Amino acid sequence: MIKEILTYDIYSDDNPAVLQEKCRLVNDFQSQETKQCIEDLNDTLDELIKTEGNKRGAIGLSANQIGYDLAMSAVTLGDQRYMLINPKLIKENGKERLFRIGCFSLYKYRAMVRYNDEVVISYYDEDGNKKELSLQGDRSCVVQHEMDHLVGDLLFERLEHKKEDLFVPRESLYKDGSIPPENHGPLFEENRKKGLNKVMDAPTYYSSLFNDYSDYVSLTEKTAKERKELLDMIIRHTPANARILEADESTSVLSVYLNKNGYRNDACIFDPDMKDLDERINAQNKTAVNYHSGNITRLPFSDKTFETIFSYGILETLDDEKLSLALKEGLRIADIYIFEVPTIDFSGNTLKGNERLRDRESWENQLSQMSLKIIEVKEKDGFLIFAVKSE
């Protein structure tokens, strides 16, 4: 039976007790209660996958989230379903890092939570057979999160603060293309930069996104592979030895990669927390990217300084007015603007909470209204990549 998922309101004292209590161990695997809980967990998780999707390849639900006081969780890892009964962590083989995760019992929010990225657990299956399971990355995170549920720990229990801006809205709340009026995203970012969110100091925040904060050569190659379509479009539309500007709030690893491949690269990075990190990335890769400070709508360059400007991870955070100003400013200093934005179908683990997720038609209409000519557009894996110029 598909069950209603119990939810927790962080601003209320009246919440389901079962969500914050340690679950009972399962001793009788043949009892009606145990069998019914297994059936209801499977049915409810199947329904969640149908409505929410599972593009990350790991999703789970615990018994107390549907009202059962039993120590069991259903998780789907890849194409395989596991019923984890009385699970126990027995080995931590990896390193602790931050994962950006959500929770169906705290549906409106996401948070950065610390887990070991490689663990081994023991558990019993639905027939009472004892087994072991090795887990890495997102799968490790999902299973440890479900195990937290079974001892009554919700998402915020691993955070330094409970109600402050460590929580950001889920993507599903603003898939209509609008930015929510009560949007934690910008305030979250602002407080992070001020150092108010201690768990989210700049090095911790960026290392969590890149998973390996020390090896910037492999980081550059990894990011280049992940952004291959964006890089391919930049190279197609930019002559050899031409000058390229990256305008972003992220690291300049793509500029570093292009610089390694013969282009003259500058990067205008708008997040001051990135300065030291960018310089280390540049130095370790032995590249010569030139760094500048600026604003996406006021770039510190004269007209047509560059052949190409590119961005990713920023334009989707702008409202219509600022988006128009940013694209106009980019095409003032460059001939072609190439940018990547997530679509309404994006399902991932990297959004901050202030993105507008729109479909291809909406983006194309927006660009047309700005009197921009689309030279090329490509859609893949929940992202759109545009190459545009002034008409």
ZIGIBEL-V299845 format. One record per residue. N is the residue number from 0. RES is the residue in one small letter. PSI is psi as a letter, one per 20 degrees, with the letter a starting at -180 (none if undefined). BURIAL is + if it has 9 or more other ideal C-beta (glycine too) atoms within 8 Angstrom, else -. D_CENTER is the distance of its C-alpha to the mean C-alpha in whole Angstrom. Layout:
((N,RES,PSI,BURIAL,D_CENTER) (N,RES,PSI,BURIAL,D_CENTER))
//
This chain:
((0,m,p,-,32) (1,i,p,-,28) (2,k,q,+,28) (3,e,p,-,26) (4,i,p,+,24) (5,l,p,+,25) (6,t,q,+,22) (7,y,p,+,23) (8,d,o,-,23) (9,i,i,+,22) (10,y,j,-,25) (11,s,q,-,28) (12,d,i,-,30) (13,d,n,-,31) (14,n,q,+,28) (15,p,p,-,29) (16,a,h,-,30) (17,v,h,+,29) (18,l,h,+,26) (19,q,k,+,27) (20,e,q,+,30) (21,k,p,-,30) (22,c,q,+,30) (23,r,q,-,34) (24,l,q,-,34) (25,v,p,+,35) (26,n,h,-,39) (27,d,o,-,40) (28,f,i,+,38) (29,q,j,-,40) (30,s,q,-,40) (31,q,h,-,40) (32,e,g,-,37) (33,t,g,+,35) (34,k,g,+,36) (35,q,h,-,35) (36,c,g,+,32) (37,i,g,+,30) (38,e,g,+,31) (39,d,h,+,29) (40,l,g,+,26) (41,n,g,+,26) (42,d,g,+,27) (43,t,h,+,25) (44,l,h,+,22) (45,d,g,-,23) (46,e,h,+,23) (47,l,g,+,19) (48,i,h,+,18) (49,k,h,-,21) (50,t,h,-,19) (51,e,h,-,15) (52,g,r,-,15) (53,n,l,+,14) (54,k,h,-,12) (55,r,i,+,10) (56,g,j,-,14) (57,a,p,+,14) (58,i,q,+,15) (59,g,r,+,18) (60,l,p,+,20) (61,s,q,+,23) (62,a,g,+,26) (63,n,i,+,26) (64,q,i,+,24) (65,i,j,+,26) (66,g,j,-,29) (67,y,p,+,31) (68,d,m,-,32) (69,l,q,+,31) (70,a,m,+,29) (71,m,q,+,27) (72,s,q,+,24) (73,a,p,+,23) (74,v,q,+,20) (75,t,o,+,19) (76,l,o,+,18) (77,g,c,-,18) (78,d,j,-,22) (79,q,p,-,23) (80,r,p,-,24) (81,y,p,+,25) (82,m,o,+,27) (83,l,o,+,26) (84,i,p,+,29) (85,n,l,+,30) (86,p,q,+,27) (87,k,p,-,28) (88,l,p,+,26) (89,i,h,-,28) (90,k,q,-,27) (91,e,o,-,24) (92,n,i,-,24) (93,g,b,+,21) (94,k,q,-,20) (95,e,p,-,18) (96,r,r,+,14) (97,l,p,+,11) (98,f,p,+,9) (99,r,o,+,6) (100,i,r,+,8) (101,g,r,+,10) (102,c,p,+,14) (103,f,h,+,16) (104,s,i,+,19) (105,l,l,+,17) (106,y,h,+,16) (107,k,i,-,15) (108,y,q,+,13) (109,r,r,+,10) (110,a,r,+,10) (111,m,o,+,10) (112,v,q,+,13) (113,r,p,-,15) (114,y,q,+,16) (115,n,p,+,18) (116,d,j,+,16) (117,e,o,+,19) (118,v,r,+,22) (119,v,p,+,25) (120,i,q,+,26) (121,s,q,+,29) (122,y,r,+,29) (123,y,q,+,32) (124,d,a,+,31) (125,e,i,-,33) (126,d,j,-,36) (127,g,j,-,36) (128,n,p,-,36) (129,k,p,-,34) (130,k,r,-,32) (131,e,q,-,29) (132,l,p,+,26) (133,s,p,-,24) (134,l,q,+,20) (135,q,q,-,17) (136,g,c,-,14) (137,d,h,+,11) (138,r,h,+,15) (139,s,g,+,16) (140,c,g,+,14) (141,v,g,+,14) (142,v,g,+,18) (143,q,h,+,18) (144,h,g,+,17) (145,e,h,+,19) (146,m,h,+,22) (147,d,g,+,21) (148,h,g,+,22) (149,l,i,+,25) (150,v,j,-,26) (151,g,j,+,25) (152,d,o,-,22) (153,l,r,+,20) (154,l,g,+,16) (155,f,i,+,18) (156,e,h,-,21) (157,r,j,-,19) (158,l,q,+,18) (159,e,h,-,20) (160,h,q,-,20) (161,k,g,-,20) (162,k,i,-,21) (163,e,a,-,19) (164,d,k,+,16) (165,l,i,+,14) (166,f,p,+,13) (167,v,q,+,11) (168,p,q,+,12) (169,r,q,+,10) (170,e,h,+,10) (171,s,i,-,13) (172,l,i,-,15) (173,y,k,+,15) (174,k,i,-,15) (175,d,j,-,19) (176,g,i,+,18) (177,s,q,-,19) (178,i,p,-,17) (179,p,q,-,18) (180,p,h,-,21) (181,e,m,-,20) (182,n,o,+,17) (183,h,h,+,15) (184,g,f,+,13) (185,p,h,-,15) (186,l,h,+,17) (187,f,g,+,15) (188,e,g,+,14) (189,e,g,-,18) (190,n,h,+,19) (191,r,g,+,17) (192,k,h,+,19) (193,k,i,-,22) (194,g,j,-,21) (195,l,h,-,21) (196,n,n,+,18) (197,k,h,-,20) (198,v,i,+,17) (199,m,l,+,15) (200,d,q,+,17) (201,a,g,+,16) (202,p,g,-,17) (203,t,g,+,15) (204,y,g,+,12) (205,y,h,+,12) (206,s,h,+,13) (207,s,h,+,10) (208,l,h,-,8) (209,f,i,+,11) (210,n,h,-,12) (211,d,n,-,16) (212,y,i,-,17) (213,s,h,-,20) (214,d,n,-,21) (215,y,i,+,20) (216,v,g,-,22) (217,s,h,-,20) (218,l,g,+,17) (219,t,g,+,18) (220,e,g,+,19) (221,k,g,-,16) (222,t,h,+,14) (223,a,h,+,17) (224,k,g,-,17) (225,e,h,-,14) (226,r,k,+,15) (227,k,g,-,18) (228,e,h,+,19) (229,l,g,+,18) (230,l,g,+,21) (231,d,g,-,23) (232,m,h,+,23) (233,i,g,+,24) (234,i,h,-,27) (235,r,h,-,28) (236,h,j,+,29) (237,t,p,+,30) (238,p,q,-,33) (239,a,q,-,33) (240,n,j,-,34) (241,a,r,+,32) (242,r,p,+,31) (243,i,q,+,27) (244,l,p,+,25) (245,e,p,+,21) (246,a,o,+,20) (247,d,r,+,17) (248,e,i,-,15) (249,s,a,+,13) (250,t,r,+,15) (251,s,k,+,18) (252,v,h,+,18) (253,l,h,+,19) (254,s,h,+,22) (255,v,g,+,23) (256,y,g,+,22) (257,l,h,+,24) (258,n,h,+,27) (259,k,h,+,27) (260,n,k,-,28) (261,g,j,-,31) (262,y,q,+,30) (263,r,o,-,30) (264,n,p,+,27) (265,d,q,+,26) (266,a,p,+,23) (267,c,o,+,23) (268,i,p,+,20) (269,f,i,+,20) (270,d,o,-,18) (271,p,h,-,21) (272,d,i,+,19) (273,m,i,+,18) (274,k,g,+,22) (275,d,g,-,23) (276,l,g,+,20) (277,d,g,+,21) (278,e,h,+,24) (279,r,g,+,24) (280,i,g,+,22) (281,n,g,+,24) (282,a,g,-,27) (283,q,h,+,26) (284,n,i,+,26) (285,k,l,-,29) (286,t,r,+,28) (287,a,l,-,29) (288,v,p,+,27) (289,n,p,-,28) (290,y,q,+,26) (291,h,q,+,26) (292,s,q,-,25) (293,g,a,+,25) (294,n,q,-,24) (295,i,h,+,22) (296,t,i,-,25) (297,r,n,-,28) (298,l,p,+,27) (299,p,l,-,30) (300,f,q,-,32) (301,s,r,-,35) (302,d,p,-,35) (303,k,l,-,34) (304,t,h,+,33) (305,f,q,+,31) (306,e,h,+,31) (307,t,q,+,27) (308,i,q,+,24) (309,f,q,+,21) (310,s,q,+,17) (311,y,q,+,14) (312,g,j,-,11) (313,i,g,+,14) (314,l,h,+,16) (315,e,i,+,14) (316,t,i,+,14) (317,l,q,+,18) (318,d,r,-,21) (319,d,g,-,23) (320,e,g,-,26) (321,k,h,+,23) (322,l,g,+,22) (323,s,g,+,26) (324,l,g,+,26) (325,a,g,+,24) (326,l,h,+,25) (327,k,g,+,28) (328,e,g,+,28) (329,g,g,+,26) (330,l,i,+,29) (331,r,h,+,32) (332,i,i,+,31) (333,a,r,+,30) (334,d,h,-,31) (335,i,p,+,28) (336,y,p,+,25) (337,i,p,+,22) (338,f,q,+,18) (339,e,p,+,15) (340,v,q,+,13) (341,p,q,+,11) (342,t,r,+,14) (343,i,h,-,14) (344,d,j,-,14) (345,f,p,+,10) (346,s,o,-,9) (347,g,b,+,5) (348,n,k,-,3) (349,t,j,-,1) (350,l,q,-,4) (351,k,h,+,7) (352,g,i,+,9) (353,n,k,+,12) (354,e,q,+,11) (355,r,o,+,14) (356,l,o,+,13) (357,r,q,+,17) (358,d,r,-,19) (359,r,g,+,21) (360,e,g,-,24) (361,s,g,+,23) (362,w,g,+,21) (363,e,g,+,25) (364,n,g,-,27) (365,q,g,+,25) (366,l,h,+,26) (367,s,g,-,29) (368,q,h,-,30) (369,m,j,+,29) (370,s,l,-,32) (371,l,q,+,30) (372,k,p,-,30) (373,i,o,+,28) (374,i,h,-,29) (375,e,q,+,26) (376,v,p,+,23) (377,k,p,-,21) (378,e,p,-,19) (379,k,p,-,17) (380,d,l,-,14) (381,g,j,+,13) (382,f,q,+,13) (383,l,p,+,17) (384,i,p,+,18) (385,f,q,+,21) (386,a,o,+,24) (387,v,q,+,26) (388,k,r,+,30) (389,s,q,-,32) (390,e,none,-,35))
//
